[in-house]
Amino acid sequence: MARAVTPARKAGMTILAWLVALLIFFPILYTIITSFKTEGEAAAGFSLIPSGTIESYIEVFSQRDYFKPFFNSVIISVGSTILALLVAVPAAWAMAFSPTKRTRDVLMWMLSTKMMPAAGVLVPMYLIFLNTGMLDKLHGLVLILTLVNLPIVVWMLYTYFKEIPVDILEAARMDGATLPKELIYVLLPMAVPGIASTLLLNIILAWNEAFWTIRLTAVEAAPLTAFIASFSSPQGQFLAKLSAASTLAIAPILLLGWFSQKQLVRGLTFGAVK
C-alpha cells in the first residue's frame, strides 16, 4: 500500500524543489544582475542590487556585432542537430529493432568517446581543419559538433525506439510497408516526443559548446561563445560588459527552453510509465 503524502511532507518537498531550482538558476540570475551594473559596482564585490544602468549593453553593441555571431550560432546549432538526426535515426532504428550480439558493445563504445578529453585531440583536429579549408568555416563547426553530440543523440533515440512495440512494425511489414515507409510513416510519428526532446537537447548542447567553437574559429564563423570570450582581454576582466555579453548569448536558448519545457519533459519521460 502506498504511503499517503501528508500536507507537511508535500510542503517540505515543494520548498526543497524550489531551493534546488534557485541554486541551479542563481549563477544565471547573478550574471543578469551584474550586467545592469557599472564596471566599478561589478568589481566592488558581491551584491544583488543592480544600479539599473544599461551602459554595458550599449558598449557591447557599440564594440561588437552581436547579430553575426547570433546567426552563426543558429546555423551551427540547427545544422548540427539536423545532420545528427539524419545519421542517428537510422542507426538507432537498426540497433533497436535489428540488434546483433555486438549492438551493446557498439553503444558502449560510442558512449566511451564522450569520456575522452577534447584537448587530447585538439592538435590533430586543428591540423585536419587547416588542411581541408574548414578552419573558421560554418560547415566545419557543423561537422565537428555533429560528431561531438552524435553519441548522445544515438543513445537517446535508441532508448526511445526500444519502448515502441515491435508488433506494430511487424504489422506494417505484413501490410506491405517497405523499410523507408516503415521508418517514415510508422516509427517516426510514434517517436515524436522522444525525437523532439533529443532535438531540443542537441540544440542546447551545440549552442553552449565553447571548446571547439572558440579554437576552430576566428571571425567569419565565430558564434556567441566566441562573442563572449572576446570581452576577456589581457587588460583585465570587464565584468559588467562580460555579463551583458553572456546575458545576450544565453537569452535565446533560455527562451527556447522555457517555451518548450513541456515538450522536453514529455520526451524525456517517454516510455517511462507502462
C-alpha atoms as an extended CHARMM CRD file, in Angstrom:
* protein
*
       274  EXT
         1         1  MET       CA              0.0000000000        0.0000000000        0.0000000000  PROA      1               0.0000000000
         2         2  ALA       CA              1.3560000000        3.4230000000       -0.9660000000  PROA      2               0.0000000000
         3         3  ARG       CA              2.0260000000        5.7690000000        1.9090000000  PROA      3               0.0000000000
         4         4  ALA       CA             -0.2070000000        8.8300000000        1.9760000000  PROA      4               0.0000000000
         5         5  VAL       CA              1.5140000000       12.1390000000        1.3830000000  PROA      5               0.0000000000
         6         6  THR       CA              0.8070000000       14.4520000000        4.2960000000  PROA      6               0.0000000000
         7         7  PRO       CA              0.4170000000       18.2270000000        3.7680000000  PROA      7               0.0000000000
         8         8  ALA       CA              3.6000000000       18.8630000000        5.7590000000  PROA      8               0.0000000000
         9         9  ARG       CA              5.5940000000       16.4070000000        3.6310000000  PROA      9               0.0000000000
        10        10  LYS       CA              4.1890000000       17.8910000000        0.4370000000  PROA      10              0.0000000000
        11        11  ALA       CA              5.0820000000       21.4250000000        1.5820000000  PROA      11              0.0000000000
        12        12  GLY       CA              8.5880000000       20.2920000000        2.5470000000  PROA      12              0.0000000000
        13        13  MET       CA              9.1920000000       18.6700000000       -0.8490000000  PROA      13              0.0000000000
        14        14  THR       CA              7.8880000000       21.8140000000       -2.5900000000  PROA      14              0.0000000000
        15        15  ILE       CA             10.2500000000       24.0310000000       -0.5960000000  PROA      15              0.0000000000
        16        16  LEU       CA             13.1650000000       21.6830000000       -1.2900000000  PROA      16              0.0000000000
        17        17  ALA       CA             12.3850000000       21.6860000000       -5.0230000000  PROA      17              0.0000000000
        18        18  TRP       CA             12.3150000000       25.4880000000       -5.0890000000  PROA      18              0.0000000000
        19        19  LEU       CA             15.6220000000       25.6790000000       -3.1910000000  PROA      19              0.0000000000
        20        20  VAL       CA             17.2960000000       23.3000000000       -5.6400000000  PROA      20              0.0000000000
        21        21  ALA       CA             15.8740000000       25.2350000000       -8.6070000000  PROA      21              0.0000000000
        22        22  LEU       CA             17.0860000000       28.5260000000       -7.1340000000  PROA      22              0.0000000000
        23        23  LEU       CA             20.5380000000       27.0630000000       -6.5080000000  PROA      23              0.0000000000
        24        24  ILE       CA             20.7850000000       25.9470000000      -10.1300000000  PROA      24              0.0000000000
        25        25  PHE       CA             19.4270000000       29.2210000000      -11.5370000000  PROA      25              0.0000000000
        26        26  PHE       CA             21.3950000000       31.5350000000       -9.2110000000  PROA      26              0.0000000000
        27        27  PRO       CA             24.5640000000       31.8470000000      -11.3970000000  PROA      27              0.0000000000
        28        28  ILE       CA             22.3920000000       32.9110000000      -14.3440000000  PROA      28              0.0000000000
        29        29  LEU       CA             20.4480000000       35.3330000000      -12.1530000000  PROA      29              0.0000000000
        30        30  TYR       CA             23.6430000000       36.8810000000      -10.8000000000  PROA      30              0.0000000000
        31        31  THR       CA             25.0300000000       37.2590000000      -14.3160000000  PROA      31              0.0000000000
        32        32  ILE       CA             21.8870000000       39.1220000000      -15.3770000000  PROA      32              0.0000000000
        33        33  ILE       CA             22.0370000000       41.3600000000      -12.2810000000  PROA      33              0.0000000000
        34        34  THR       CA             25.7300000000       42.1280000000      -12.8650000000  PROA      34              0.0000000000
        35        35  SER       CA             25.0070000000       43.1150000000      -16.4610000000  PROA      35              0.0000000000
        36        36  PHE       CA             22.9500000000       46.0590000000      -15.1330000000  PROA      36              0.0000000000
        37        37  LYS       CA             25.8090000000       47.3930000000      -13.0080000000  PROA      37              0.0000000000
        38        38  THR       CA             28.6610000000       49.7460000000      -13.7950000000  PROA      38              0.0000000000
        39        39  GLU       CA             32.1530000000       48.2790000000      -14.0390000000  PROA      39              0.0000000000
        40        40  GLY       CA             33.0110000000       49.8020000000      -10.6660000000  PROA      40              0.0000000000
        41        41  GLU       CA             29.9750000000       48.2250000000       -8.9990000000  PROA      41              0.0000000000
        42        42  ALA       CA             30.6570000000       44.8570000000      -10.6130000000  PROA      42              0.0000000000
        43        43  ALA       CA             34.2630000000       44.8740000000       -9.3800000000  PROA      43              0.0000000000
        44        44  ALA       CA             33.3300000000       46.0840000000       -5.8720000000  PROA      44              0.0000000000
        45        45  GLY       CA             32.1430000000       42.6770000000       -4.7080000000  PROA      45              0.0000000000
        46        46  PHE       CA             29.0790000000       40.5230000000       -4.2620000000  PROA      46              0.0000000000
        47        47  SER       CA             25.7950000000       42.4230000000       -4.4400000000  PROA      47              0.0000000000
        48        48  LEU       CA             22.2980000000       41.5410000000       -5.6190000000  PROA      48              0.0000000000
        49        49  ILE       CA             21.2680000000       45.1670000000       -6.0700000000  PROA      49              0.0000000000
        50        50  PRO       CA             21.8090000000       46.4310000000       -9.6350000000  PROA      50              0.0000000000
        51        51  SER       CA             22.0760000000       50.1210000000      -10.3910000000  PROA      51              0.0000000000
        52        52  GLY       CA             19.7270000000       49.6940000000      -13.3580000000  PROA      52              0.0000000000
        53        53  THR       CA             22.1580000000       51.0880000000      -15.9020000000  PROA      53              0.0000000000
        54        54  ILE       CA             22.2500000000       49.6910000000      -19.4290000000  PROA      54              0.0000000000
        55        55  GLU       CA             25.6050000000       51.2150000000      -20.3450000000  PROA      55              0.0000000000
        56        56  SER       CA             27.2050000000       47.7480000000      -20.5360000000  PROA      56              0.0000000000
        57        57  TYR       CA             24.6750000000       46.6910000000      -23.1800000000  PROA      57              0.0000000000
        58        58  ILE       CA             25.2480000000       49.9110000000      -25.1030000000  PROA      58              0.0000000000
        59        59  GLU       CA             29.0040000000       49.3300000000      -25.0630000000  PROA      59              0.0000000000
        60        60  VAL       CA             28.6040000000       45.6840000000      -26.0840000000  PROA      60              0.0000000000
        61        61  PHE       CA             26.5460000000       46.6410000000      -29.1420000000  PROA      61              0.0000000000
        62        62  SER       CA             28.8630000000       49.5220000000      -29.9900000000  PROA      62              0.0000000000
        63        63  GLN       CA             32.0570000000       47.4510000000      -29.7210000000  PROA      63              0.0000000000
        64        64  ARG       CA             30.9380000000       44.1890000000      -31.3100000000  PROA      64              0.0000000000
        65        65  ASP       CA             28.4860000000       42.9740000000      -33.9320000000  PROA      65              0.0000000000
        66        66  TYR       CA             26.0450000000       40.8080000000      -31.9460000000  PROA      66              0.0000000000
        67        67  PHE       CA             23.8310000000       39.6550000000      -34.7930000000  PROA      67              0.0000000000
        68        68  LYS       CA             26.5080000000       37.9720000000      -36.8980000000  PROA      68              0.0000000000
        69        69  PRO       CA             27.6120000000       35.5620000000      -34.1250000000  PROA      69              0.0000000000
        70        70  PHE       CA             23.9450000000       35.1080000000      -33.1910000000  PROA      70              0.0000000000
        71        71  PHE       CA             23.0390000000       33.8850000000      -36.6780000000  PROA      71              0.0000000000
        72        72  ASN       CA             26.2320000000       31.8140000000      -36.7460000000  PROA      72              0.0000000000
        73        73  SER       CA             25.0800000000       30.1050000000      -33.5380000000  PROA      73              0.0000000000
        74        74  VAL       CA             21.6580000000       29.4540000000      -35.0500000000  PROA      74              0.0000000000
        75        75  ILE       CA             23.1410000000       27.9390000000      -38.2110000000  PROA      75              0.0000000000
        76        76  ILE       CA             25.6500000000       25.8110000000      -36.2860000000  PROA      76              0.0000000000
        77        77  SER       CA             23.1400000000       24.5580000000      -33.7030000000  PROA      77              0.0000000000
        78        78  VAL       CA             20.3110000000       23.8040000000      -36.1090000000  PROA      78              0.0000000000
        79        79  GLY       CA             22.6110000000       22.4500000000      -38.8210000000  PROA      79              0.0000000000
        80        80  SER       CA             24.4800000000       20.0820000000      -36.4970000000  PROA      80              0.0000000000
        81        81  THR       CA             21.1830000000       18.9140000000      -34.9750000000  PROA      81              0.0000000000
        82        82  ILE       CA             19.6100000000       18.1070000000      -38.3480000000  PROA      82              0.0000000000
        83        83  LEU       CA             22.7390000000       16.3030000000      -39.5250000000  PROA      83              0.0000000000
        84        84  ALA       CA             22.9710000000       14.3510000000      -36.2500000000  PROA      84              0.0000000000
        85        85  LEU       CA             19.3200000000       13.2610000000      -36.5390000000  PROA      85              0.0000000000
        86        86  LEU       CA             19.7880000000       12.1770000000      -40.1570000000  PROA      86              0.0000000000
        87        87  VAL       CA             22.5850000000        9.8630000000      -39.0450000000  PROA      87              0.0000000000
        88        88  ALA       CA             21.2380000000        8.8420000000      -35.6280000000  PROA      88              0.0000000000
        89        89  VAL       CA             17.6510000000        7.9310000000      -36.5540000000  PROA      89              0.0000000000
        90        90  PRO       CA             18.5870000000        5.0670000000      -38.9600000000  PROA      90              0.0000000000
        91        91  ALA       CA             21.4160000000        3.9490000000      -36.6380000000  PROA      91              0.0000000000
        92        92  ALA       CA             19.1890000000        3.8510000000      -33.5510000000  PROA      92              0.0000000000
        93        93  TRP       CA             16.3950000000        2.1800000000      -35.5300000000  PROA      93              0.0000000000
        94        94  ALA       CA             18.7340000000       -0.5660000000      -36.7370000000  PROA      94              0.0000000000
        95        95  MET       CA             20.1690000000       -1.2240000000      -33.2720000000  PROA      95              0.0000000000
        96        96  ALA       CA             16.7580000000       -1.1200000000      -31.5670000000  PROA      96              0.0000000000
        97        97  PHE       CA             14.8380000000       -3.4010000000      -33.9510000000  PROA      97              0.0000000000
        98        98  SER       CA             17.5890000000       -5.4710000000      -35.5970000000  PROA      98              0.0000000000
        99        99  PRO       CA             20.1060000000       -5.9400000000      -32.7840000000  PROA      99              0.0000000000
       100       100  THR       CA             23.1240000000       -8.2040000000      -33.0020000000  PROA      100             0.0000000000
       101       101  LYS       CA             25.2950000000       -9.6410000000      -30.2580000000  PROA      101             0.0000000000
       102       102  ARG       CA             27.6270000000       -6.6470000000      -30.7190000000  PROA      102             0.0000000000
       103       103  THR       CA             24.9510000000       -3.9370000000      -30.5120000000  PROA      103             0.0000000000
       104       104  ARG       CA             25.5350000000       -3.2560000000      -26.8170000000  PROA      104             0.0000000000
       105       105  ASP       CA             29.2960000000       -3.1270000000      -27.3790000000  PROA      105             0.0000000000
       106       106  VAL       CA             28.8550000000       -0.5880000000      -30.1750000000  PROA      106             0.0000000000
       107       107  LEU       CA             26.6310000000        1.5860000000      -27.9920000000  PROA      107             0.0000000000
       108       108  MET       CA             29.1110000000        1.4710000000      -25.1140000000  PROA      108             0.0000000000
       109       109  TRP       CA             31.9850000000        2.2840000000      -27.4640000000  PROA      109             0.0000000000
       110       110  MET       CA             30.0990000000        5.3030000000      -28.8140000000  PROA      110             0.0000000000
       111       111  LEU       CA             29.3920000000        6.4990000000      -25.2870000000  PROA      111             0.0000000000
       112       112  SER       CA             33.0210000000        5.9930000000      -24.2600000000  PROA      112             0.0000000000
       113       113  THR       CA             34.1260000000        8.5520000000      -26.8500000000  PROA      113             0.0000000000
       114       114  LYS       CA             32.4120000000       11.2280000000      -24.7200000000  PROA      114             0.0000000000
       115       115  MET       CA             34.8190000000       10.4050000000      -21.8870000000  PROA      115             0.0000000000
       116       116  MET       CA             37.8800000000       11.3530000000      -23.9260000000  PROA      116             0.0000000000
       117       117  PRO       CA             39.2450000000       14.8400000000      -23.1200000000  PROA      117             0.0000000000
       118       118  ALA       CA             38.6610000000       17.1370000000      -26.0750000000  PROA      118             0.0000000000
       119       119  ALA       CA             42.0790000000       18.7320000000      -25.5360000000  PROA      119             0.0000000000
       120       120  GLY       CA             43.6730000000       15.3700000000      -26.3320000000  PROA      120             0.0000000000
       121       121  VAL       CA             42.5870000000       15.5630000000      -29.9760000000  PROA      121             0.0000000000
       122       122  LEU       CA             42.7350000000       19.3300000000      -30.4220000000  PROA      122             0.0000000000
       123       123  VAL       CA             46.0160000000       19.3960000000      -32.3640000000  PROA      123             0.0000000000
       124       124  PRO       CA             45.0970000000       16.7120000000      -34.9470000000  PROA      124             0.0000000000
       125       125  MET       CA             41.6140000000       18.1790000000      -35.3770000000  PROA      125             0.0000000000
       126       126  TYR       CA             43.0860000000       21.6550000000      -35.8660000000  PROA      126             0.0000000000
       127       127  LEU       CA             45.5040000000       20.3530000000      -38.4920000000  PROA      127             0.0000000000
       128       128  ILE       CA             42.7010000000       18.4800000000      -40.2850000000  PROA      128             0.0000000000
       129       129  PHE       CA             40.5590000000       21.6190000000      -40.3730000000  PROA      129             0.0000000000
       130       130  LEU       CA             43.5140000000       23.7160000000      -41.5270000000  PROA      130             0.0000000000
       131       131  ASN       CA             44.4800000000       21.3710000000      -44.3570000000  PROA      131             0.0000000000
       132       132  THR       CA             40.9050000000       20.8290000000      -45.5550000000  PROA      132             0.0000000000
       133       133  GLY       CA             39.9730000000       24.5220000000      -45.5550000000  PROA      133             0.0000000000
       134       134  MET       CA             37.3270000000       24.1210000000      -42.8460000000  PROA      134             0.0000000000
       135       135  LEU       CA             39.0310000000       26.3670000000      -40.2930000000  PROA      135             0.0000000000
       136       136  ASP       CA             36.7710000000       29.3050000000      -39.3770000000  PROA      136             0.0000000000
       137       137  LYS       CA             34.0060000000       27.9140000000      -41.6060000000  PROA      137             0.0000000000
       138       138  LEU       CA             30.4060000000       27.2770000000      -40.5970000000  PROA      138             0.0000000000
       139       139  HSD       CA             30.2450000000       23.8600000000      -42.2570000000  PROA      139             0.0000000000
       140       140  GLY       CA             33.3510000000       22.8300000000      -40.3310000000  PROA      140             0.0000000000
       141       141  LEU       CA             31.7260000000       23.6730000000      -36.9950000000  PROA      141             0.0000000000
       142       142  VAL       CA             28.5010000000       21.9540000000      -38.0400000000  PROA      142             0.0000000000
       143       143  LEU       CA             30.5080000000       18.7980000000      -38.7590000000  PROA      143             0.0000000000
       144       144  ILE       CA             32.5590000000       18.8110000000      -35.5460000000  PROA      144             0.0000000000
       145       145  LEU       CA             29.5450000000       19.4890000000      -33.3010000000  PROA      145             0.0000000000
       146       146  THR       CA             27.6080000000       16.7450000000      -35.0770000000  PROA      146             0.0000000000
       147       147  LEU       CA             30.3890000000       14.2980000000      -34.2590000000  PROA      147             0.0000000000
       148       148  VAL       CA             30.7020000000       15.5560000000      -30.6840000000  PROA      148             0.0000000000
       149       149  ASN       CA             26.9990000000       15.1610000000      -29.8540000000  PROA      149             0.0000000000
       150       150  LEU       CA             26.1970000000       12.1490000000      -32.0490000000  PROA      150             0.0000000000
       151       151  PRO       CA             26.7660000000        9.5030000000      -29.3090000000  PROA      151             0.0000000000
       152       152  ILE       CA             24.2260000000       11.1920000000      -27.0170000000  PROA      152             0.0000000000
       153       153  VAL       CA             21.6970000000       11.5490000000      -29.8550000000  PROA      153             0.0000000000
       154       154  VAL       CA             22.0340000000        7.8860000000      -30.8360000000  PROA      154             0.0000000000
       155       155  TRP       CA             21.7020000000        6.7250000000      -27.2310000000  PROA      155             0.0000000000
       156       156  MET       CA             18.6010000000        8.8270000000      -26.5880000000  PROA      156             0.0000000000
       157       157  LEU       CA             16.8700000000        7.7330000000      -29.7960000000  PROA      157             0.0000000000
       158       158  TYR       CA             17.8200000000        4.1040000000      -29.1710000000  PROA      158             0.0000000000
       159       159  THR       CA             16.2120000000        4.3050000000      -25.7190000000  PROA      159             0.0000000000
       160       160  TYR       CA             13.0260000000        5.8400000000      -27.1500000000  PROA      160             0.0000000000
       161       161  PHE       CA             12.7850000000        3.3530000000      -30.0180000000  PROA      161             0.0000000000
       162       162  LYS       CA             13.1500000000        0.3970000000      -27.6340000000  PROA      162             0.0000000000
       163       163  GLU       CA              9.8980000000        1.4910000000      -25.9630000000  PROA      163             0.0000000000
       164       164  ILE       CA              7.9240000000        1.1010000000      -29.2040000000  PROA      164             0.0000000000
       165       165  PRO       CA              6.2690000000       -2.3400000000      -29.5380000000  PROA      165             0.0000000000
       166       166  VAL       CA              7.8450000000       -4.4430000000      -32.2670000000  PROA      166             0.0000000000
       167       167  ASP       CA              4.4040000000       -5.8580000000      -33.1080000000  PROA      167             0.0000000000
       168       168  ILE       CA              3.3710000000       -2.5400000000      -34.6600000000  PROA      168             0.0000000000
       169       169  LEU       CA              6.3070000000       -2.5970000000      -37.0560000000  PROA      169             0.0000000000
       170       170  GLU       CA              5.6900000000       -6.2410000000      -37.8910000000  PROA      170             0.0000000000
       171       171  ALA       CA              2.0530000000       -5.4320000000      -38.6750000000  PROA      171             0.0000000000
       172       172  ALA       CA              3.2040000000       -2.6540000000      -41.0100000000  PROA      172             0.0000000000
       173       173  ARG       CA              5.5150000000       -5.1020000000      -42.7870000000  PROA      173             0.0000000000
       174       174  MET       CA              2.6900000000       -7.6000000000      -43.2020000000  PROA      174             0.0000000000
       175       175  ASP       CA              0.6370000000       -4.8310000000      -44.8110000000  PROA      175             0.0000000000
       176       176  GLY       CA              3.3920000000       -4.3670000000      -47.3610000000  PROA      176             0.0000000000
       177       177  ALA       CA              5.3130000000       -1.4200000000      -45.8990000000  PROA      177             0.0000000000
       178       178  THR       CA              8.8490000000       -1.1390000000      -47.1960000000  PROA      178             0.0000000000
       179       179  LEU       CA             11.7110000000       -0.1980000000      -44.8570000000  PROA      179             0.0000000000
       180       180  PRO       CA             11.6380000000        3.5160000000      -45.7660000000  PROA      180             0.0000000000
       181       181  LYS       CA              7.8550000000        3.6570000000      -45.3050000000  PROA      181             0.0000000000
       182       182  GLU       CA              8.1260000000        1.7620000000      -42.0210000000  PROA      182             0.0000000000
       183       183  LEU       CA             10.6400000000        4.2820000000      -40.7760000000  PROA      183             0.0000000000
       184       184  ILE       CA              8.9110000000        7.4230000000      -42.0450000000  PROA      184             0.0000000000
       185       185  TYR       CA              5.2130000000        6.6170000000      -41.6570000000  PROA      185             0.0000000000
       186       186  VAL       CA              5.1690000000        4.2700000000      -38.6530000000  PROA      186             0.0000000000
       187       187  LEU       CA              8.2280000000        4.6910000000      -36.4370000000  PROA      187             0.0000000000
       188       188  LEU       CA              8.8510000000        8.4500000000      -36.6080000000  PROA      188             0.0000000000
       189       189  PRO       CA              5.2540000000        9.5430000000      -35.8130000000  PROA      189             0.0000000000
       190       190  MET       CA              5.2090000000        7.2670000000      -32.7590000000  PROA      190             0.0000000000
       191       191  ALA       CA              8.5530000000        8.5960000000      -31.5290000000  PROA      191             0.0000000000
       192       192  VAL       CA              7.8010000000       12.3110000000      -31.9900000000  PROA      192             0.0000000000
       193       193  PRO       CA              8.0950000000       13.1620000000      -28.2570000000  PROA      193             0.0000000000
       194       194  GLY       CA             11.4570000000       11.4300000000      -27.9830000000  PROA      194             0.0000000000
       195       195  ILE       CA             12.7760000000       12.9240000000      -31.2210000000  PROA      195             0.0000000000
       196       196  ALA       CA             11.6100000000       16.4040000000      -30.2040000000  PROA      196             0.0000000000
       197       197  SER       CA             13.3540000000       16.2240000000      -26.8240000000  PROA      197             0.0000000000
       198       198  THR       CA             16.5090000000       14.8960000000      -28.4740000000  PROA      198             0.0000000000
       199       199  LEU       CA             16.3830000000       17.7380000000      -30.9960000000  PROA      199             0.0000000000
       200       200  LEU       CA             15.9710000000       20.3590000000      -28.2600000000  PROA      200             0.0000000000
       201       201  LEU       CA             18.7430000000       18.8970000000      -26.1260000000  PROA      201             0.0000000000
       202       202  ASN       CA             21.1450000000       18.7480000000      -29.0660000000  PROA      202             0.0000000000
       203       203  ILE       CA             20.4210000000       22.3760000000      -29.9670000000  PROA      203             0.0000000000
       204       204  ILE       CA             21.1740000000       23.4000000000      -26.3730000000  PROA      204             0.0000000000
       205       205  LEU       CA             24.4130000000       21.3950000000      -26.3060000000  PROA      205             0.0000000000
       206       206  ALA       CA             25.5590000000       22.8160000000      -29.6480000000  PROA      206             0.0000000000
       207       207  TRP       CA             24.5930000000       26.3780000000      -28.6430000000  PROA      207             0.0000000000
       208       208  ASN       CA             26.6080000000       26.1210000000      -25.4110000000  PROA      208             0.0000000000
       209       209  GLU       CA             29.6660000000       24.4490000000      -26.9310000000  PROA      209             0.0000000000
       210       210  ALA       CA             32.7070000000       26.6370000000      -26.2860000000  PROA      210             0.0000000000
       211       211  PHE       CA             35.8250000000       24.4810000000      -26.5530000000  PROA      211             0.0000000000
       212       212  TRP       CA             35.6450000000       23.7370000000      -30.2810000000  PROA      212             0.0000000000
       213       213  THR       CA             33.8710000000       26.9110000000      -31.3920000000  PROA      213             0.0000000000
       214       214  ILE       CA             36.4960000000       29.1850000000      -29.8400000000  PROA      214             0.0000000000
       215       215  ARG       CA             39.5100000000       27.2010000000      -31.0380000000  PROA      215             0.0000000000
       216       216  LEU       CA             38.3550000000       26.4760000000      -34.5910000000  PROA      216             0.0000000000
       217       217  THR       CA             37.0580000000       29.9560000000      -35.4530000000  PROA      217             0.0000000000
       218       218  ALA       CA             38.4370000000       33.4540000000      -35.7460000000  PROA      218             0.0000000000
       219       219  VAL       CA             36.0000000000       35.9520000000      -37.2590000000  PROA      219             0.0000000000
       220       220  GLU       CA             33.7780000000       34.6120000000      -40.0300000000  PROA      220             0.0000000000
       221       221  ALA       CA             32.2130000000       31.6030000000      -38.2810000000  PROA      221             0.0000000000
       222       222  ALA       CA             32.5400000000       32.8170000000      -34.6810000000  PROA      222             0.0000000000
       223       223  PRO       CA             29.3420000000       32.0290000000      -32.7020000000  PROA      223             0.0000000000
       224       224  LEU       CA             28.0980000000       33.6050000000      -29.4760000000  PROA      224             0.0000000000
       225       225  THR       CA             30.5140000000       31.6150000000      -27.3160000000  PROA      225             0.0000000000
       226       226  ALA       CA             33.3880000000       33.3350000000      -29.1150000000  PROA      226             0.0000000000
       227       227  PHE       CA             31.4490000000       36.6120000000      -28.8150000000  PROA      227             0.0000000000
       228       228  ILE       CA             31.5240000000       36.2260000000      -25.0130000000  PROA      228             0.0000000000
       229       229  ALA       CA             35.2050000000       35.3030000000      -24.9800000000  PROA      229             0.0000000000
       230       230  SER       CA             36.0770000000       38.4550000000      -26.9210000000  PROA      230             0.0000000000
       231       231  PHE       CA             35.2510000000       40.5540000000      -23.8480000000  PROA      231             0.0000000000
       232       232  SER       CA             38.0320000000       38.9180000000      -21.8430000000  PROA      232             0.0000000000
       233       233  SER       CA             41.2790000000       40.7080000000      -22.6220000000  PROA      233             0.0000000000
       234       234  PRO       CA             44.8400000000       40.9860000000      -21.2510000000  PROA      234             0.0000000000
       235       235  GLN       CA             43.8530000000       44.3960000000      -19.8630000000  PROA      235             0.0000000000
       236       236  GLY       CA             41.5280000000       42.6880000000      -17.3610000000  PROA      236             0.0000000000
       237       237  GLN       CA             38.0840000000       41.2000000000      -16.8930000000  PROA      237             0.0000000000
       238       238  PHE       CA             35.3870000000       43.7720000000      -17.5710000000  PROA      238             0.0000000000
       239       239  LEU       CA             32.7470000000       42.0050000000      -15.5170000000  PROA      239             0.0000000000
       240       240  ALA       CA             29.7560000000       44.1790000000      -16.3680000000  PROA      240             0.0000000000
       241       241  LYS       CA             30.3330000000       44.0240000000      -20.1300000000  PROA      241             0.0000000000
       242       242  LEU       CA             31.2020000000       40.3260000000      -19.8970000000  PROA      242             0.0000000000
       243       243  SER       CA             27.9280000000       39.7020000000      -18.0240000000  PROA      243             0.0000000000
       244       244  ALA       CA             25.9740000000       41.7180000000      -20.5850000000  PROA      244             0.0000000000
       245       245  ALA       CA             27.5090000000       39.7160000000      -23.4360000000  PROA      245             0.0000000000
       246       246  SER       CA             26.7730000000       36.4720000000      -21.5850000000  PROA      246             0.0000000000
       247       247  THR       CA             23.1670000000       37.5110000000      -20.9720000000  PROA      247             0.0000000000
       248       248  LEU       CA             22.6750000000       38.3070000000      -24.6430000000  PROA      248             0.0000000000
       249       249  ALA       CA             24.1790000000       34.9300000000      -25.5680000000  PROA      249             0.0000000000
       250       250  ILE       CA             22.1130000000       32.8020000000      -23.1920000000  PROA      250             0.0000000000
       251       251  ALA       CA             18.8130000000       34.6800000000      -23.5910000000  PROA      251             0.0000000000
       252       252  PRO       CA             17.7050000000       32.9420000000      -26.8300000000  PROA      252             0.0000000000
       253       253  ILE       CA             18.3780000000       29.4380000000      -25.5240000000  PROA      253             0.0000000000
       254       254  LEU       CA             16.7270000000       30.2620000000      -22.1850000000  PROA      254             0.0000000000
       255       255  LEU       CA             13.6080000000       31.3890000000      -24.0070000000  PROA      255             0.0000000000
       256       256  LEU       CA             13.6640000000       28.2770000000      -26.1920000000  PROA      256             0.0000000000
       257       257  GLY       CA             13.9390000000       26.0620000000      -23.1260000000  PROA      257             0.0000000000
       258       258  TRP       CA             11.1820000000       27.9450000000      -21.3270000000  PROA      258             0.0000000000
       259       259  PHE       CA              8.6560000000       27.7310000000      -24.1530000000  PROA      259             0.0000000000
       260       260  SER       CA              9.4690000000       24.1060000000      -24.9740000000  PROA      260             0.0000000000
       261       261  GLN       CA              9.7850000000       22.7540000000      -21.4270000000  PROA      261             0.0000000000
       262       262  LYS       CA              6.5570000000       20.7240000000      -21.6230000000  PROA      262             0.0000000000
       263       263  GLN       CA              7.6710000000       19.0170000000      -24.8230000000  PROA      263             0.0000000000
       264       264  LEU       CA             11.1470000000       18.4480000000      -23.3780000000  PROA      264             0.0000000000
       265       265  VAL       CA              9.8150000000       16.8550000000      -20.1800000000  PROA      265             0.0000000000
       266       266  ARG       CA              7.3150000000       14.7870000000      -22.1670000000  PROA      266             0.0000000000
       267       267  GLY       CA             10.1000000000       13.4840000000      -24.3840000000  PROA      267             0.0000000000
       268       268  LEU       CA             12.4890000000       12.7490000000      -21.5220000000  PROA      268             0.0000000000
       269       269  THR       CA              9.7920000000       10.6880000000      -19.7550000000  PROA      269             0.0000000000
       270       270  PHE       CA              8.6300000000        8.9830000000      -22.9520000000  PROA      270             0.0000000000
       271       271  GLY       CA              8.1000000000        5.3130000000      -22.2180000000  PROA      271             0.0000000000
       272       272  ALA       CA              8.8270000000        5.7000000000      -18.5030000000  PROA      272             0.0000000000
       273       273  VAL       CA              5.3050000000        4.6970000000      -17.4480000000  PROA      273             0.0000000000
       274       274  LYS       CA              3.9080000000        1.4200000000      -18.7380000000  PROA      274             0.0000000000
